[in-house]
Amino acid sequence: MADPGATWLARVAAAVGPAHVLTDPADVEPYLVDWRGRYKGRARAVVRPGSTEELSALVRVAAGARIPLVPQGGNTGLVGGATPDGDGEALVVSLSRMRRVREIDVANATLTVEAGLTLAEVQQAAAAEGLLFPLSLASEGSCTIGGNLSTNAGGTAVLRYGNARELVLGLEVVLPDGQVLGALRGLRKDNTGYDLKQLFLGAEGTLGIVTAAVLKLYPLPRSRATALVAVPDVQAAVGLLGDLRSALADRLTGFELMSRFSLDISRRHHPDLPDPLPGHAWYVLVQADDPRAGSSVGDDLETALGAAAERGLLADATLAQSDAQRARLWALRENISEGQRREGPNIKHDIALPVSSIPAFLPQAERALLAALPGSRLVIFGHLGDGNLHYNLSAPEGAGAAAFMEHAGMVNRIVHDFVHAFHGSISAEHGIGQLKREELPRYKSAVELDLMRRIKRAIDPHGIMNPGKVV
Ligand SMILES: Cc1cc2nc3c(=O)[nH]c(=O)nc-3n(C[C@H](O)[C@H](O)[C@H](O)COP(=O)(O)OP(=O)(O)OC[C@H]3O[C@@H](n4cnc5c(N)ncnc54)[C@H](O)[C@@H]3O)c2cc1C
């Protein structure tokens, strides 16, 4: 008897071209493991459509045969969302061939791109016209705009420009039955009923496959100011944020908190990086930008820091005097994750809290964690301006990896229960994926979960779109 799998796979191959259906295990392997190497799945094949029409045709075949589809962009996600499960039934749908800049409309300040362009390529396309696409992540050389929109990515400029969700005006999506939702409108005002594109932004590929988007552009910054500030404590950092907001308004683009231990591990593995303000417990990296060349943003930042010092909100500060110094200050922040990885096993959390609650949350969570796991080392850093902390626990010095990681469930429970008690979120920017799916029901209300499941069932009644993720 003919293998029915072979029949539908042949139809998929007809839809996208046989060369773009990968089945050789060596070709498929890189698509089956997540970036951190935490999840490993199996798949029947990896399919690489070259256009929305090809993708629509392949989804129609998959829908008819009830084949699960796992969308994948740059595979840099941190929650296992782009990794298929272990049953080997799914097709991984890679957007890597859909890489066209469809349109740039300078007067409308919009850019229409396909989902498979990397974030860095999107930024470059905007910059080539003298404009800014402000989303910026450490993974921007590899992650794709389709993945960014599907995870509602954050990054280092959310304070000024918002998450990925806020940078989208229009969207094109292939739905789980193969229909194309063509909503590529570059409108800043459009009150014609439900804003359907919002359903797909941050949906982690569970409702459809994003194929293109109309993105908002901004003026490129032409004057930049960067300061590393030592603060007496986190309460003072929150006070400083308020002061700088008042002084700089929307020229304040970044406000990153770093504990001393975070800086230590960043520098331990990159000893060439500077340590201009040694001997303090907490630091903030401040970024301010202005679209006008030769603007006073640097002087304004310095004046505001002086006034904050008089109010006791900072202990010391240094301003970058050149682009090279700016890059080195940012490198301190950007190398924390890598430093922590090299430091040994760690348990990570990507949490959001009201900024005003963070000074009370930190000591309470720390006391509970150190009581449960004495000797653990807290690595606390992140986007304080957005209320988003990367709140991580490194193993006690000399502890075995496996023994430490056995406590991950307990540690997550402690941290996330505190986050919940302070009206926060267990996922600020990385998403739910596989990693936090089981935890979600503990922290989302029954009404929210029920609505999410009803939306999922309405749009994807056969459950073929990225099954096992989010809900
Ligand atoms: C070094 C490093 C730094 C990072 N820094 C940040 C950070 O600062 N802020 C932040 O938010 N994230 C960060 N991330 C996480 C990651 O880069 C983002 O989540 C990114 O948006 C994922 O994009 P991707 O193309 O790699 O998506 P993938 O990993 O391929 O997929 C992520 C999810 O989106 C779905 N998906 C992908 N493409 C599509 C599509 N076209 N249509 C529908 N669904 C799709 C997948 O199924 C999956 O659920 C970082 C990751 C690394 C490795």
The ligand as an SDF file (V2000), in Angstrom:
LIG
                    3D

 53 58  0  0  0  0  0  0  0  0999 V2000
   21.9150   36.3710   22.6720 C   0  0  0  0  0  0  0  0  0  0  0  0
   20.4160   36.5320   22.6990 C   0  0  0  0  0  0  0  0  0  0  0  0
   19.8780   37.7330   23.1490 C   0  0  0  0  0  0  0  0  0  0  0  0
   18.4900   37.9220   23.1720 C   0  0  0  0  0  0  0  0  0  0  0  0
   17.9950   39.1190   23.6110 N   0  0  0  0  0  0  0  0  0  0  0  0
   16.6710   39.3150   23.6100 C   0  0  0  0  0  0  0  0  0  0  0  0
   16.1240   40.5610   24.0560 C   0  0  0  0  0  0  0  0  0  0  0  0
   16.8290   41.4750   24.4810 O   0  0  0  0  0  0  0  0  0  0  0  0
   14.7880   40.7160   23.9990 N   0  0  0  0  0  0  0  0  0  0  0  0
   13.9590   39.7220   23.5390 C   0  0  0  0  0  0  0  0  0  0  0  0
   12.7420   39.9380   23.4970 O   0  0  0  0  0  0  0  0  0  0  0  0
   14.4460   38.5420   23.1320 N   0  0  0  0  0  0  0  0  0  0  0  0
   15.7710   38.3060   23.1560 C   0  0  0  0  0  0  0  0  0  0  0  0
   16.2610   37.1050   22.7310 N   0  0  0  0  0  0  0  0  0  0  0  0
   15.3400   36.0360   22.2960 C   0  0  0  0  0  0  0  0  0  0  0  0
   15.1260   35.9310   20.7640 C   0  0  0  0  0  0  0  0  0  0  0  0
   16.1850   36.4550   20.0380 O   0  0  0  0  0  0  0  0  0  0  0  0
   13.8170   36.6200   20.3910 C   0  0  0  0  0  0  0  0  0  0  0  0
   12.7530   35.9190   20.9830 O   0  0  0  0  0  0  0  0  0  0  0  0
   13.5600   36.7180   18.8730 C   0  0  0  0  0  0  0  0  0  0  0  0
   12.4440   37.5620   18.6790 O   0  0  0  0  0  0  0  0  0  0  0  0
   13.3030   35.3700   18.2210 C   0  0  0  0  0  0  0  0  0  0  0  0
   13.3820   35.5270   16.8050 O   0  0  0  0  0  0  0  0  0  0  0  0
   13.7260   34.2800   15.8710 P   0  0  0  0  0  0  0  0  0  0  0  0
   13.5930   34.6910   14.4540 O   0  0  0  0  0  0  0  0  0  0  0  0
   15.0160   33.6700   16.2520 O   0  0  0  0  0  0  0  0  0  0  0  0
   12.5220   33.3000   16.2480 O   0  0  0  0  0  0  0  0  0  0  0  0
   12.5390   31.7250   16.5000 P   0  0  0  0  0  0  0  0  0  0  0  0
   13.3960   31.3920   17.6490 O   0  0  0  0  0  0  0  0  0  0  0  0
   12.7960   31.0110   15.2390 O   0  0  0  0  0  0  0  0  0  0  0  0
   11.0050   31.5200   16.9270 O   0  0  0  0  0  0  0  0  0  0  0  0
   10.4860   32.0820   18.0870 C   0  0  0  0  0  0  0  0  0  0  0  0
    8.9730   31.8180   18.1540 C   0  0  0  0  0  0  0  0  0  0  0  0
    8.3080   32.5190   17.1190 O   0  0  0  0  0  0  0  0  0  0  0  0
    7.6740   31.6000   16.2090 C   0  0  0  0  0  0  0  0  0  0  0  0
    7.9220   32.1250   14.8610 N   0  0  0  0  0  0  0  0  0  0  0  0
    9.1180   32.4060   14.2880 C   0  0  0  0  0  0  0  0  0  0  0  0
    8.9180   32.9590   13.0700 N   0  0  0  0  0  0  0  0  0  0  0  0
    7.5750   33.0170   12.8820 C   0  0  0  0  0  0  0  0  0  0  0  0
    6.7350   33.4770   11.8390 C   0  0  0  0  0  0  0  0  0  0  0  0
    7.2250   34.0110   10.7120 N   0  0  0  0  0  0  0  0  0  0  0  0
    5.3910   33.3810   11.9930 N   0  0  0  0  0  0  0  0  0  0  0  0
    4.8540   32.8580   13.1240 C   0  0  0  0  0  0  0  0  0  0  0  0
    5.6030   32.3890   14.1350 N   0  0  0  0  0  0  0  0  0  0  0  0
    6.9450   32.4800   14.0170 C   0  0  0  0  0  0  0  0  0  0  0  0
    8.2960   30.2560   16.4910 C   0  0  0  0  0  0  0  0  0  0  0  0
    7.4020   29.1960   16.2000 O   0  0  0  0  0  0  0  0  0  0  0  0
    8.5950   30.3640   17.9710 C   0  0  0  0  0  0  0  0  0  0  0  0
    7.4550   30.0910   18.7280 O   0  0  0  0  0  0  0  0  0  0  0  0
   17.6440   36.8790   22.7320 C   0  0  0  0  0  0  0  0  0  0  0  0
   18.1810   35.6770   22.2720 C   0  0  0  0  0  0  0  0  0  0  0  0
   19.5520   35.4950   22.2610 C   0  0  0  0  0  0  0  0  0  0  0  0
   20.0990   34.2040   21.7450 C   0  0  0  0  0  0  0  0  0  0  0  0
  1  2  1  0
  2  3  1  0
  2 52  2  0
  3  4  2  0
  4  5  1  0
  4 50  1  0
  5  6  2  0
  6  7  1  0
  6 13  1  0
  7  8  2  0
  7  9  1  0
  9 10  1  0
 10 11  2  0
 10 12  1  0
 12 13  2  0
 13 14  1  0
 14 15  1  0
 14 50  1  0
 15 16  1  0
 16 17  1  0
 16 18  1  0
 18 19  1  0
 18 20  1  0
 20 21  1  0
 20 22  1  0
 22 23  1  0
 23 24  1  0
 24 25  2  0
 24 26  1  0
 24 27  1  0
 27 28  1  0
 28 29  2  0
 28 30  1  0
 28 31  1  0
 31 32  1  0
 32 33  1  0
 33 34  1  0
 33 48  1  0
 34 35  1  0
 35 36  1  0
 35 46  1  0
 36 37  1  0
 36 45  1  0
 37 38  2  0
 38 39  1  0
 39 40  1  0
 39 45  2  0
 40 41  1  0
 40 42  2  0
 42 43  1  0
 43 44  2  0
 44 45  1  0
 46 47  1  0
 46 48  1  0
 48 49  1  0
 50 51  2  0
 51 52  1  0
 52 53  1  0
M  END
$$$$
